[in-house]
Amino acid sequence: MRNFHITTVWGIPIRVNISLLIFLPVLAWIIGSGAQIGVYAGIVSALSGVTLNLTVLTAGQTPWVIGTVAAVGLFASVALHELGHAWAAMRYGLRVESITLWILGGLASLESMPKEWDRELVIALAGPAVSVLTGLACYAALFALPASAQVTLFIVGWLAVTNLFLAVFNMLPAFPMDGGRVLRALLARKRPYAQATRIAARIGTAFAIAFAAIGIIFFAPMLLLLALFVYAAASSESRTVALAALLEGMTVDDVANPLDATIEANASVEDLVDRMFADRRTEFAVTRNGDVVGVVTVGDFKALSKAEREADTVADLMETDLPRFVSTMAAFDALVELDTVRATAAFVDGPEGTRVVSREDFSSAMEMRRLVGSPEPF
């Protein structure tokens, strides 16, 4: 879904997802409904002793004003929460690529997550800490505002309660929410990072199931959406960490095709098929005058008729628009790059020449790691 850039803070682009723009009027309507105003006015008054006049708060178009300002204030608070994560990450020299605000909150995208448990702990706690500080600042503002500023008092009080609630809710150990990341960090003190992630992800999945059940029972669509997000994100993070563990210590050079896994660009498709059968390979680097110029896989000719196979050459089928890696690049980083650009293979430049690395090569390398169980490149 499309994101819109709204501003940049500390060199970090802050974006708003279209889902939030669609949901914001709905949230404003929910907040500004008479029932919600009555409930929160009672909570704010009970916690602070500040008197709120419901007649003033619910008169005319005032509820719409309250709902709109409070909804915008909520997502401004979420942005501050994510900037808390970003600030802590930047303190450790980690690059923050962006902050995105969407229907379920916010997401600070780090170029890479720290593997040190104490660093992840600090980064995970920084967001809720900012929410607590924001809530306390709003609470303190209740006592600085005049009693006549009823609308402002309500909005500030609402933001105080909501920020404190979000800080507590975010600390639920539902990985990958903040509490789940805190849990993983604490587990990683005594366990391998991948194992800690698996445990945290399972707990996150259990919370996702609980959120879904509650959402169905009480017909809460937002809770169902949160359940789906937690489940998908926990599964994805667990898979990513598992892949990183399998490729740890390996470079692209350890994974890439051998130099002899090549075929000439002017070779026929029939020759390619024969080579694949003979070498038991499903992809080859394509060369022309000794230079690697592309890659061809079994998928490139599967749909061809017999006549087309006889008439076409490898050059007609090969992929040439591929990313290019250096042979010393970490294997996991290369795999992430392939996913990012949605490429099936890449050129690999090294001292011995140019080779090709494909997704199949990464799969083979990881399968070998699973079977051998060796931490060393093979």
Backbone hydrogen bonds in HBPLUS format (Angstrom, degrees):
<---DONOR---> <-ACCEPTOR-->    atom                        ^
c    i                          cat <-CA-CA->   ^        H-A-AA   ^      H-
h    n   atom  resd res      DA  || num        DHA   H-A  angle D-A-AA Bond
n    s   type  num  typ     dist DA aas  dist angle  dist       angle   num
A0018-ILE N   A0002-ARG O   2.95 MM  16  5.77 155.1  2.01 177.4 172.2     1
A0004-PHE N   A0016-VAL O   2.80 MM  12  5.13 156.0  1.86 134.8 142.6     2
A0016-VAL N   A0004-PHE O   2.77 MM  12  5.13 155.9  1.83 141.4 147.7     3
A0006-ILE N   A0014-ILE O   2.95 MM   8  6.01 176.3  1.95 165.2 165.9     4
A0014-ILE N   A0007-THR O   2.80 MM   7  5.46 173.9  1.80 162.7 160.6     5
A0009-VAL N   A0012-ILE O   2.99 MM   3  5.15 156.9  2.04 142.5 140.6     6
A0012-ILE N   A0009-VAL O   2.77 MM   3  5.15 160.5  1.81 115.7 122.4     7
A0099-ILE N   A0013-PRO O   3.00 MM  86  6.37 156.5  2.06 159.0 160.8     8
A0015-ARG N   A0099-ILE O   2.74 MM  84  6.14 166.5  1.76 165.3 170.1     9
A0101-LEU N   A0015-ARG O   2.83 MM  86  6.21 162.7  1.86 153.8 157.9    10
A0017-ASN N   A0101-LEU O   2.80 MM  84  5.99 177.1  1.80 172.5 171.7    11
A0020-LEU N   A0017-ASN O   2.95 MM   3  5.58 137.0  2.14 115.3 125.3    12
A0022-ILE N   A0018-ILE O   2.99 MM   4  6.27 149.1  2.09 148.8 156.8    13
A0023-PHE N   A0019-SER O   2.98 MM   4  6.10 149.9  2.07 137.9 146.5    14
A0024-LEU N   A0020-LEU O   2.76 MM   4  5.73 143.8  1.89 153.7 161.1    15
A0026-VAL N   A0023-PHE O   2.96 MM   3  5.20 117.1  2.37 105.2 121.5    16
A0027-LEU N   A0023-PHE O   2.88 MM   4  6.18 158.4  1.92 159.2 166.5    17
A0028-ALA N   A0024-LEU O   2.87 MM   4  6.11 157.9  1.91 152.5 159.0    18
A0029-TRP N   A0025-PRO O   2.94 MM   4  6.17 150.6  2.03 141.3 148.8    19
A0030-ILE N   A0026-VAL O   2.91 MM   4  6.24 154.9  1.98 149.0 156.2    20
A0031-ILE N   A0027-LEU O   2.88 MM   4  6.12 170.9  1.89 158.4 159.9    21
A0032-GLY N   A0028-ALA O   2.93 MM   4  5.94 155.4  1.99 142.0 149.5    22
A0033-SER N   A0030-ILE O   3.36 MM   3  5.44 161.7  2.39 101.6 106.9    23
A0037-ILE N   A0033-SER O   3.08 MM   4  6.35 167.8  2.09 162.3 166.0    24
A0038-GLY N   A0034-GLY O   3.02 MM   4  6.17 157.2  2.07 146.1 152.3    25
A0039-VAL N   A0035-ALA O   2.99 MM   4  6.26 159.7  2.04 150.9 156.0    26
A0040-TYR N   A0036-GLN O   2.94 MM   4  6.13 178.4  1.94 160.5 160.7    27
A0041-ALA N   A0037-ILE O   2.88 MM   4  5.84 150.9  1.96 143.5 152.2    28
A0042-GLY N   A0038-GLY O   3.16 MM   4  6.27 153.4  2.23 140.9 147.0    29
A0043-ILE N   A0039-VAL O   3.09 MM   4  6.44 152.5  2.17 144.7 152.6    30
A0044-VAL N   A0040-TYR O   2.85 MM   4  5.99 173.2  1.85 155.5 157.1    31
A0045-SER N   A0041-ALA O   2.98 MM   4  6.03 162.1  2.02 144.0 149.5    32
A0046-ALA N   A0042-GLY O   2.96 MM   4  6.04 155.2  2.02 142.5 149.6    33
A0047-LEU N   A0043-ILE O   2.97 MM   4  6.18 152.3  2.05 150.6 157.7    34
A0048-SER N   A0044-VAL O   2.96 MM   4  5.98 145.1  2.08 148.0 156.9    35
A0049-GLY N   A0045-SER O   2.70 MM   4  4.83 146.7  1.81 132.1 140.4    36
A0057-LEU N   A0053-ASN O   3.07 MM   4  6.35 162.7  2.10 151.2 156.6    37
A0058-THR N   A0054-LEU O   2.97 MM   4  5.93 140.9  2.13 145.4 152.1    38
A0059-ALA N   A0056-VAL O   3.45 MM   3  5.41 168.5  2.47 103.7 106.8    39
A0062-THR N   A0059-ALA O   2.99 MM   3  5.71 152.4  2.07 147.5 150.7    40
A0064-TRP N   A0061-GLN O   3.05 MM   3  5.50 124.5  2.37 110.2 123.5    41
A0065-VAL N   A0061-GLN O   3.20 MM   4  6.61 156.0  2.26 152.1 159.3    42
A0066-ILE N   A0062-THR O   2.85 MM   4  6.13 167.2  1.87 163.2 166.4    43
A0067-GLY N   A0063-PRO O   2.81 MM   4  5.97 166.4  1.83 148.9 153.0    44
A0068-THR N   A0064-TRP O   2.91 MM   4  6.01 164.7  1.93 149.0 152.9    45
A0069-VAL N   A0065-VAL O   3.01 MM   4  6.11 174.9  2.01 156.4 158.0    46
A0070-ALA N   A0066-ILE O   2.88 MM   4  5.86 162.2  1.91 151.9 157.9    47
A0071-ALA N   A0067-GLY O   2.94 MM   4  5.94 155.5  2.00 142.1 149.0    48
A0072-VAL N   A0068-THR O   3.05 MM   4  6.27 165.2  2.07 151.8 155.4    49
A0073-GLY N   A0069-VAL O   2.82 MM   4  5.96 155.6  1.88 145.4 153.5    50
A0074-LEU N   A0070-ALA O   2.78 MM   4  5.99 144.3  1.91 144.1 153.6    51
A0075-PHE N   A0071-ALA O   3.25 MM   4  6.59 160.9  2.29 148.5 151.1    52
A0076-ALA N   A0072-VAL O   2.92 MM   4  6.18 139.7  2.09 144.1 156.4    53
A0077-SER N   A0073-GLY O   2.89 MM   4  6.11 146.5  2.01 141.2 150.2    54
A0077-SER N   A0074-LEU O   3.08 MM   3  5.02 117.5  2.49  91.2 106.5    55
A0078-VAL N   A0074-LEU O   2.91 MM   4  6.31 145.0  2.03 141.4 152.0    56
A0079-ALA N   A0075-PHE O   2.97 MM   4  6.12 149.8  2.07 134.0 141.6    57
A0080-LEU N   A0076-ALA O   3.03 MM   4  6.37 151.2  2.11 142.6 150.0    58
A0081-HIS N   A0077-SER O   2.90 MM   4  6.20 153.4  1.97 146.1 153.8    59
A0082-GLU N   A0078-VAL O   2.95 MM   4  6.29 158.8  1.99 152.3 156.6    60
A0083-LEU N   A0079-ALA O   2.87 MM   4  6.12 148.3  1.97 144.8 154.6    61
A0084-GLY N   A0080-LEU O   2.93 MM   4  6.23 135.6  2.13 142.4 154.1    62
A0084-GLY N   A0081-HIS O   3.11 MM   3  5.15 128.9  2.38  93.7 107.4    63
A0085-HIS N   A0081-HIS O   3.33 MM   4  6.84 150.8  2.42 143.7 149.6    64
A0086-ALA N   A0082-GLU O   2.90 MM   4  6.21 160.8  1.94 147.6 153.6    65
A0087-TRP N   A0083-LEU O   2.76 MM   4  5.89 160.5  1.80 147.4 151.9    66
A0088-ALA N   A0084-GLY O   3.15 MM   4  6.35 167.3  2.17 149.7 152.6    67
A0089-ALA N   A0085-HIS O   2.94 MM   4  6.18 159.0  1.98 151.8 158.2    68
A0090-MET N   A0086-ALA O   2.86 MM   4  6.07 161.6  1.89 154.6 159.4    69
A0091-ARG N   A0087-TRP O   3.03 MM   4  6.26 141.0  2.18 143.3 153.7    70
A0092-TYR N   A0089-ALA O   3.02 MM   3  5.37 141.5  2.17 104.9 115.7    71
A0094-LEU N   A0089-ALA O   3.06 MM   5  5.29 158.7  2.11 144.4 138.6    72
A0093-GLY N   A0090-MET O   2.96 MM   3  4.86 160.4  2.00 106.2 109.2    73
A0111-GLU N   A0095-ARG O   2.87 MM  16  5.56 170.6  1.88 166.0 165.7    74
A0097-GLU N   A0109-SER O   2.73 MM  12  5.52 139.9  1.89 159.1 172.7    75
A0109-SER N   A0098-SER O   2.85 MM  11  5.41 162.3  1.88 158.7 164.4    76
A0100-THR N   A0107-LEU O   2.92 MM   7  5.22 162.6  1.95 142.1 146.3    77
A0107-LEU N   A0100-THR O   2.84 MM   7  5.22 135.7  2.04 140.4 154.2    78
A0102-TRP N   A0105-GLY O   2.82 MM   3  5.38 159.5  1.86 140.4 147.5    79
A0105-GLY N   A0102-TRP O   2.98 MM   3  5.38 168.1  2.00 120.2 123.6    80
A0120-GLU N   A0116-GLU O   3.14 MM   4  6.46 165.8  2.16 158.5 162.3    81
A0121-LEU N   A0117-TRP O   2.94 MM   4  6.10 151.2  2.02 145.2 153.7    82
A0122-VAL N   A0118-ASP O   3.11 MM   4  6.34 159.5  2.15 143.3 147.2    83
A0123-ILE N   A0119-ARG O   2.98 MM   4  6.22 169.2  1.99 155.7 158.7    84
A0124-ALA N   A0120-GLU O   2.86 MM   4  5.94 161.1  1.90 149.0 154.5    85
A0125-LEU N   A0121-LEU O   2.99 MM   4  6.13 153.7  2.06 147.0 153.9    86
A0126-ALA N   A0122-VAL O   2.99 MM   4  6.04 134.5  2.21 143.8 155.3    87
A0129-ALA N   A0125-LEU O   3.01 MM   4  6.10 153.6  2.08 151.5 159.9    88
A0130-VAL N   A0126-ALA O   3.04 MM   4  6.27 151.7  2.12 145.7 151.9    89
A0130-VAL N   A0127-GLY O   3.08 MM   3  5.26 119.0  2.47 101.5 115.5    90
A0131-SER N   A0127-GLY O   3.06 MM   4  6.43 154.3  2.13 149.8 157.7    91
A0132-VAL N   A0128-PRO O   2.89 MM   4  6.17 154.1  1.95 150.2 156.5    92
A0133-LEU N   A0129-ALA O   2.97 MM   4  6.26 161.3  2.01 148.2 153.2    93
A0134-THR N   A0130-VAL O   2.79 MM   4  6.01 155.7  1.85 149.5 156.7    94
A0135-GLY N   A0131-SER O   2.86 MM   4  6.04 159.0  1.91 146.2 152.1    95
A0136-LEU N   A0132-VAL O   2.85 MM   4  6.11 158.9  1.90 151.8 157.5    96
A0137-ALA N   A0133-LEU O   2.87 MM   4  6.03 152.5  1.95 144.7 152.5    97
A0138-CYS N   A0134-THR O   2.97 MM   4  6.22 157.3  2.02 148.6 154.4    98
A0139-TYR N   A0135-GLY O   2.89 MM   4  6.11 151.2  1.97 143.5 152.4    99
A0140-ALA N   A0136-LEU O   2.85 MM   4  6.08 156.9  1.90 147.5 153.2   100
A0141-ALA N   A0137-ALA O   3.00 MM   4  6.21 144.5  2.13 139.1 149.1   101
A0142-LEU N   A0139-TYR O   3.14 MM   3  5.40 142.4  2.29 101.6 111.9   102
A0143-PHE N   A0140-ALA O   3.13 MM   3  5.75 145.5  2.25 113.2 120.9   103
A0144-ALA N   A0141-ALA O   3.05 MM   3  5.00 148.1  2.15  99.1 109.1   104
A0145-LEU N   A0141-ALA O   3.17 MM   4  6.28 133.0  2.40 151.8 160.4   105
A0149-ALA N   A0146-PRO O   3.08 MM   3  5.66 157.3  2.13 116.1 122.5   106
A0153-LEU N   A0149-ALA O   2.86 MM   4  6.00 160.0  1.90 156.1 162.8   107
A0154-PHE N   A0150-GLN O   2.94 MM   4  6.16 158.2  1.98 148.8 154.1   108
A0155-ILE N   A0151-VAL O   3.01 MM   4  6.29 169.1  2.02 154.6 157.0   109
A0156-VAL N   A0152-THR O   2.91 MM   4  6.03 170.8  1.92 156.1 159.0   110
A0157-GLY N   A0153-LEU O   2.90 MM   4  5.96 158.4  1.94 145.0 151.8   111
A0158-TRP N   A0154-PHE O   2.74 MM   4  5.92 157.6  1.78 153.0 159.8   112
A0159-LEU N   A0155-ILE O   2.91 MM   4  6.14 158.2  1.95 149.3 154.8   113
A0160-ALA N   A0156-VAL O   2.95 MM   4  6.18 146.5  2.06 142.2 151.8   114
A0161-VAL N   A0157-GLY O   3.02 MM   4  6.32 166.7  2.04 155.7 157.0   115
A0162-THR N   A0158-TRP O   2.88 MM   4  6.02 166.9  1.90 152.1 156.5   116
A0163-ASN N   A0159-LEU O   2.90 MM   4  5.82 163.2  1.93 143.2 148.1   117
A0164-LEU N   A0160-ALA O   3.21 MM   4  6.32 162.4  2.24 146.1 150.8   118
A0165-PHE N   A0161-VAL O   2.93 MM   4  6.12 153.9  1.99 147.1 155.2   119
A0166-LEU N   A0162-THR O   2.83 MM   4  6.02 161.1  1.86 151.6 156.7   120
A0167-ALA N   A0163-ASN O   2.98 MM   4  6.17 151.4  2.07 143.6 151.1   121
A0168-VAL N   A0164-LEU O   3.16 MM   4  6.41 158.5  2.20 144.5 149.2   122
A0169-PHE N   A0165-PHE O   2.79 MM   4  6.02 169.2  1.80 158.3 161.8   123
A0170-ASN N   A0166-LEU O   2.82 MM   4  5.81 159.3  1.86 145.5 151.0   124
A0171-MET N   A0168-VAL O   3.05 MM   3  5.28 142.8  2.19 102.3 113.4   125
A0172-LEU N   A0169-PHE O   3.11 MM   3  5.63 166.4  2.13 115.7 118.5   126
A0179-GLY N   A0170-ASN O   2.72 MM   9  5.92 148.2  1.82 159.5 150.5   127
A0174-ALA N   A0172-LEU O   2.62 MM   2  5.44 142.6  1.76  99.1  93.3   128
A0177-MET N   A0174-ALA O   2.83 MM   3  5.55 165.7  1.85 132.7 133.6   129
A0180-GLY N   A0177-MET O   2.91 MM   3  5.20 121.2  2.27 104.8 120.4   130
A0181-ARG N   A0177-MET O   3.01 MM   4  6.42 148.6  2.11 153.7 163.6   131
A0182-VAL N   A0178-ASP O   2.89 MM   4  6.23 150.8  1.98 149.9 158.8   132
A0183-LEU N   A0179-GLY O   2.92 MM   4  6.15 154.8  1.98 141.9 148.9   133
A0184-ARG N   A0180-GLY O   2.91 MM   4  6.22 157.6  1.96 144.4 150.0   134
A0185-ALA N   A0181-ARG O   2.92 MM   4  6.10 160.6  1.96 145.4 150.8   135
A0186-LEU N   A0182-VAL O   2.99 MM   4  6.26 159.6  2.03 152.2 157.1   136
A0187-LEU N   A0183-LEU O   2.88 MM   4  6.11 157.1  1.93 152.5 159.5   137
A0188-ALA N   A0184-ARG O   2.81 MM   4  5.95 148.2  1.91 149.1 158.0   138
A0189-ARG N   A0186-LEU O   3.28 MM   3  5.46 158.7  2.33 101.9 108.2   139
A0190-LYS N   A0187-LEU O   3.33 MM   3  6.17 148.8  2.43 119.6 123.4   140
A0196-ALA N   A0192-PRO O   2.97 MM   4  6.26 162.1  2.00 158.6 164.2   141
A0197-THR N   A0193-TYR O   2.94 MM   4  6.17 151.1  2.03 146.4 154.5   142
A0198-ARG N   A0194-ALA O   3.00 MM   4  6.29 154.9  2.07 145.6 151.8   143
A0199-ILE N   A0195-GLN O   3.07 MM   4  6.37 162.1  2.11 153.4 157.0   144
A0200-ALA N   A0196-ALA O   3.00 MM   4  6.19 168.5  2.01 149.4 152.9   145
A0201-ALA N   A0197-THR O   2.78 MM   4  5.87 155.2  1.84 150.5 158.0   146
A0202-ARG N   A0198-ARG O   2.98 MM   4  6.19 152.1  2.06 144.6 151.4   147
A0203-ILE N   A0199-ILE O   3.08 MM   4  6.40 158.9  2.12 151.0 156.5   148
A0204-GLY N   A0200-ALA O   2.85 MM   4  6.08 152.3  1.93 144.0 152.7   149
A0205-THR N   A0201-ALA O   2.82 MM   4  6.08 148.7  1.92 145.0 153.3   150
A0206-ALA N   A0202-ARG O   2.99 MM   4  6.30 151.1  2.07 144.0 151.5   151
A0207-PHE N   A0203-ILE O   3.01 MM   4  6.37 153.9  2.08 148.0 154.7   152
A0208-ALA N   A0204-GLY O   2.91 MM   4  6.19 150.4  1.99 144.0 152.9   153
A0209-ILE N   A0205-THR O   2.98 MM   4  6.31 153.6  2.05 149.1 155.0   154
A0210-ALA N   A0206-ALA O   3.03 MM   4  6.33 154.6  2.09 143.9 151.1   155
A0211-PHE N   A0207-PHE O   2.75 MM   4  6.03 162.3  1.78 157.2 161.7   156
A0212-ALA N   A0208-ALA O   2.92 MM   4  6.12 158.9  1.97 145.8 151.8   157
A0213-ALA N   A0209-ILE O   2.92 MM   4  6.16 158.0  1.97 147.6 153.5   158
A0214-ILE N   A0210-ALA O   2.96 MM   4  6.20 167.8  1.97 155.4 158.2   159
A0215-GLY N   A0211-PHE O   2.80 MM   4  5.94 155.8  1.86 147.5 155.5   160
A0216-ILE N   A0212-ALA O   2.91 MM   4  6.14 148.0  2.01 147.4 154.9   161
A0217-ILE N   A0213-ALA O   2.96 MM   4  6.19 168.4  1.97 152.9 156.1   162
A0218-PHE N   A0214-ILE O   2.93 MM   4  6.00 168.2  1.94 154.0 157.0   163
A0220-ALA N   A0215-GLY O   2.72 MM   5  4.41 155.6  1.77 127.7 136.4   164
A0219-PHE N   A0216-ILE O   3.38 MM   3  4.91 158.0  2.43  93.4  99.5   165
A0223-LEU N   A0220-ALA O   3.05 MM   3  5.45 125.3  2.36 108.7 122.0   166
A0224-LEU N   A0220-ALA O   3.17 MM   4  6.55 150.8  2.26 150.4 159.2   167
A0225-LEU N   A0221-PRO O   2.91 MM   4  6.20 154.1  1.97 150.0 157.3   168
A0226-LEU N   A0222-MET O   2.88 MM   4  6.12 152.8  1.96 142.5 150.3   169
A0227-ALA N   A0223-LEU O   2.89 MM   4  6.09 152.6  1.96 142.2 149.6   170
A0228-LEU N   A0224-LEU O   3.03 MM   4  6.31 156.5  2.09 146.2 151.7   171
A0229-PHE N   A0225-LEU O   2.98 MM   4  6.25 157.9  2.03 147.5 153.6   172
A0230-VAL N   A0226-LEU O   2.86 MM   4  6.08 170.8  1.87 158.8 160.5   173
A0231-TYR N   A0227-ALA O   2.99 MM   4  6.09 165.8  2.01 149.2 153.5   174
A0232-ALA N   A0228-LEU O   2.96 MM   4  6.07 168.9  1.98 149.8 153.3   175
A0233-ALA N   A0229-PHE O   2.80 MM   4  5.86 167.6  1.82 156.2 160.4   176
A0234-ALA N   A0230-VAL O   2.88 MM   4  5.84 159.1  1.93 145.4 151.6   177
A0235-SER N   A0231-TYR O   3.06 MM   4  6.17 161.6  2.10 146.4 151.5   178
A0236-SER N   A0232-ALA O   2.93 MM   4  6.08 160.0  1.97 147.5 153.5   179
A0237-GLU N   A0233-ALA O   2.89 MM   4  6.00 164.8  1.91 149.8 153.8   180
A0238-SER N   A0234-ALA O   3.01 MM   4  6.07 160.5  2.05 145.2 150.8   181
A0239-ARG N   A0235-SER O   3.01 MM   4  6.18 157.4  2.06 145.8 151.9   182
A0240-THR N   A0236-SER O   2.89 MM   4  6.11 160.3  1.93 150.2 156.0   183
A0241-VAL N   A0237-GLU O   2.97 MM   4  6.15 165.4  1.99 153.3 156.2   184
A0242-ALA N   A0238-SER O   3.02 MM   4  6.16 153.1  2.09 142.4 150.2   185
A0243-LEU N   A0239-ARG O   2.93 MM   4  6.20 157.0  1.98 152.1 157.8   186
A0244-ALA N   A0240-THR O   2.93 MM   4  6.18 158.6  1.97 148.0 154.4   187
A0245-ALA N   A0241-VAL O   2.92 MM   4  6.15 150.9  2.01 145.3 152.7   188
A0246-LEU N   A0242-ALA O   3.07 MM   4  6.33 153.4  2.14 145.4 152.2   189
A0247-LEU N   A0243-LEU O   3.01 MM   4  6.25 144.6  2.14 148.1 157.6   190
A0248-GLU N   A0245-ALA O   3.40 MM   3  5.09 159.7  2.45  94.9 100.6   191
A0250-MET N   A0247-LEU O   3.10 MM   3  5.57 161.2  2.13 137.8 138.3   192
A0331-ALA N   A0250-MET O   2.89 MM  81  5.51 178.0  1.89 132.8 132.3   193
A0254-ASP N   A0251-THR O   3.01 MM   3  5.35 135.1  2.22 104.4 115.8   194
A0252-VAL N   A0329-MET O   2.82 MM  77  5.69 144.6  1.94 161.8 172.8   195
A0255-VAL N   A0252-VAL O   3.00 MM   3  5.15 139.3  2.17 101.9 113.8   196
A0256-ALA N   A0252-VAL O   2.87 MM   4  5.88 155.6  1.93 164.9 170.3   197
A0253-ASP N   A0327-SER O   3.00 MM  74  4.67 141.6  2.15 149.5 138.0   198
A0257-ASN N   A0356-VAL O   2.98 MM  99  5.77 164.6  2.01 158.3 159.9   199
A0261-ALA N   A0258-PRO O   3.10 MM   3  5.59 167.6  2.12 118.3 121.8   200
A0285-ALA N   A0261-ALA O   3.06 MM  24  6.31 168.8  2.07 156.0 152.5   201
A0263-ILE N   A0285-ALA O   2.87 MM  22  6.35 140.3  2.03 158.2 169.8   202
A0287-THR N   A0263-ILE O   2.94 MM  24  6.06 158.1  1.98 140.7 147.3   203
A0267-ALA N   A0264-GLU O   3.13 MM   3  5.40 163.8  2.15 110.5 114.7   204
A0265-ALA N   A0287-THR O   2.84 MM  22  5.69 145.2  1.96 169.9 162.4   205
A0315-ALA N   A0265-ALA O   2.86 MM  50  4.67 135.4  2.06 156.0 141.9   206
A0314-VAL N   A0267-ALA O   2.79 MM  47  5.69 153.3  1.86 166.2 170.2   207
A0272-LEU N   A0268-SER O   3.05 MM   4  6.44 150.2  2.14 142.6 151.1   208
A0269-VAL N   A0312-ASP O   3.29 MM  43  6.08 147.9  2.40 146.4 139.8   209
A0273-VAL N   A0269-VAL O   2.90 MM   4  6.25 156.0  1.96 151.4 157.0   210
A0274-ASP N   A0270-GLU O   3.00 MM   4  6.28 161.0  2.04 148.7 153.6   211
A0275-ARG N   A0271-ASP O   2.92 MM   4  6.20 156.2  1.98 148.5 155.0   212
A0276-MET N   A0272-LEU O   2.93 MM   4  6.20 156.4  1.98 151.6 158.1   213
A0277-PHE N   A0273-VAL O   3.05 MM   4  6.34 158.7  2.09 152.1 157.1   214
A0278-ALA N   A0274-ASP O   2.90 MM   4  6.09 161.8  1.93 149.8 155.5   215
A0279-ASP N   A0275-ARG O   2.79 MM   4  5.83 165.7  1.81 155.1 158.4   216
A0280-ARG N   A0276-MET O   2.87 MM   4  5.38 120.9  2.22 132.3 144.1   217
A0281-ARG N   A0276-MET O   3.30 MM   5  5.01 139.9  2.48 125.3 135.1   218
A0298-VAL N   A0282-THR O   2.86 MM  16  5.30 134.0  2.07 158.5 160.1   219
A0284-PHE N   A0296-VAL O   2.94 MM  12  5.56 155.5  2.00 157.8 165.9   220
A0296-VAL N   A0284-PHE O   3.01 MM  12  5.56 161.3  2.04 159.3 165.4   221
A0286-VAL N   A0294-GLY O   2.83 MM   8  4.98 176.2  1.83 132.3 131.6   222
A0293-VAL N   A0286-VAL O   2.74 MM   7  5.77 163.4  1.77 160.0 165.8   223
A0288-ARG N   A0291-ASP O   2.81 MM   3  5.33 149.7  1.90 145.4 154.0   224
A0291-ASP N   A0288-ARG O   3.12 MM   3  5.33 166.9  2.14 114.0 115.4   225
A0295-VAL N   A0319-GLU O   2.99 MM  24  5.33 145.1  2.12 139.8 150.8   226
A0319-GLU N   A0295-VAL O   2.81 MM  24  5.33 166.9  1.82 160.0 159.1   227
A0300-ASP N   A0297-THR O   2.98 MM   3  5.47 153.2  2.06 111.4 119.4   228
A0301-PHE N   A0298-VAL O   3.36 MM   3  5.96 158.4  2.41 112.3 117.3   229
A0304-LEU N   A0301-PHE O   3.04 MM   3  5.28 161.3  2.07 112.9 118.9   230
A0309-ARG N   A0305-SER O   2.93 MM   4  6.22 153.9  2.00 150.2 157.7   231
A0310-GLU N   A0306-LYS O   3.07 MM   4  6.31 147.5  2.18 143.5 151.7   232
A0311-ALA N   A0307-ALA O   3.01 MM   4  6.23 140.8  2.17 140.8 151.7   233
A0312-ASP N   A0308-GLU O   2.81 MM   4  5.72 165.8  1.83 156.2 158.8   234
A0316-ASP N   A0313-THR O   3.02 MM   3  5.40 140.4  2.18 106.0 116.6   235
A0317-LEU N   A0314-VAL O   3.00 MM   3  5.34 145.4  2.12 108.0 118.1   236
A0318-MET N   A0314-VAL O   2.98 MM   4  6.03 148.0  2.09 160.1 169.9   237
A0322-LEU N   A0320-THR O   2.99 MM   2  5.66 128.7  2.26 107.2  92.2   238
A0347-PHE N   A0323-PRO O   2.91 MM  24  6.32 155.5  1.97 163.4 160.8   239
A0325-PHE N   A0347-PHE O   2.78 MM  22  6.09 170.1  1.78 158.6 159.8   240
A0349-ASP N   A0325-PHE O   2.81 MM  24  6.23 165.4  1.84 163.9 164.2   241
A0329-MET N   A0326-VAL O   3.10 MM   3  5.63 168.4  2.12 120.4 123.5   242
A0327-SER N   A0349-ASP O   2.92 MM  22  5.69 145.7  2.04 154.0 146.9   243
A0334-ALA N   A0330-ALA O   3.05 MM   4  6.36 153.4  2.12 152.3 160.2   244
A0335-LEU N   A0331-ALA O   2.97 MM   4  6.28 153.7  2.05 149.5 156.6   245
A0336-VAL N   A0332-PHE O   2.96 MM   4  6.24 158.3  2.01 152.2 157.8   246
A0337-GLU N   A0333-ASP O   2.97 MM   4  6.20 152.5  2.05 142.6 150.2   247
A0338-LEU N   A0334-ALA O   2.92 MM   4  6.24 153.2  1.99 148.1 155.1   248
A0339-ASP N   A0335-LEU O   3.03 MM   4  6.35 155.9  2.09 146.7 152.9   249
A0340-THR N   A0336-VAL O   2.86 MM   4  6.12 153.1  1.93 147.6 155.8   250
A0341-VAL N   A0337-GLU O   3.00 MM   4  6.25 164.1  2.03 156.4 158.1   251
A0342-ARG N   A0338-LEU O   2.83 MM   4  5.62 111.1  2.31 133.6 150.6   252
A0343-ALA N   A0338-LEU O   3.02 MM   5  5.15 151.9  2.10 141.4 147.8   253
A0359-ARG N   A0344-THR O   3.11 MM  15  5.87 147.2  2.22 162.4 157.1   254
A0346-ALA N   A0357-VAL O   2.83 MM  11  5.44 143.0  1.97 150.3 162.5   255
A0357-VAL N   A0346-ALA O   2.93 MM  11  5.44 160.8  1.96 155.9 162.2   256
A0348-VAL N   A0355-ARG O   2.82 MM   7  5.00 157.1  1.88 134.1 133.7   257
A0355-ARG N   A0348-VAL O   2.84 MM   7  5.00 160.5  1.88 142.0 147.9   258
A0350-GLY N   A0353-GLY O   3.04 MM   3  5.31 150.1  2.13 135.4 144.8   259
A0353-GLY N   A0350-GLY O   3.03 MM   3  5.31 164.5  2.05 114.4 119.1   260
A0361-ASP N   A0358-SER O   3.03 MM   3  5.16 124.4  2.35  97.3 111.2   261
A0362-PHE N   A0358-SER O   3.24 MM   4  6.71 153.0  2.31 147.1 153.7   262
A0363-SER N   A0359-ARG O   2.92 MM   4  6.24 158.8  1.96 151.3 157.5   263
A0364-SER N   A0360-GLU O   2.86 MM   4  6.07 157.7  1.91 148.3 154.1   264
A0365-ALA N   A0361-ASP O   2.92 MM   4  6.12 157.7  1.97 146.7 152.9   265
A0366-MET N   A0362-PHE O   2.95 MM   4  6.17 161.3  1.99 152.0 156.5   266
A0367-GLU N   A0363-SER O   2.91 MM   4  6.07 153.7  1.98 145.9 153.7   267
A0368-MET N   A0364-SER O   2.94 MM   4  6.12 154.2  2.00 146.0 152.8   268
A0369-ARG N   A0365-ALA O   3.01 MM   4  6.28 151.5  2.09 142.0 149.9   269
A0370-ARG N   A0366-MET O   2.94 MM   4  6.23 153.3  2.01 145.4 152.2   270
A0371-LEU N   A0367-GLU O   3.00 MM   4  6.26 156.2  2.05 147.1 153.1   271
A0372-VAL N   A0368-MET O   2.78 MM   4  5.87 170.2  1.79 157.1 160.2   272
A0373-GLY N   A0369-ARG O   2.64 MM   4  5.14 146.3  1.75 133.3 145.1   273
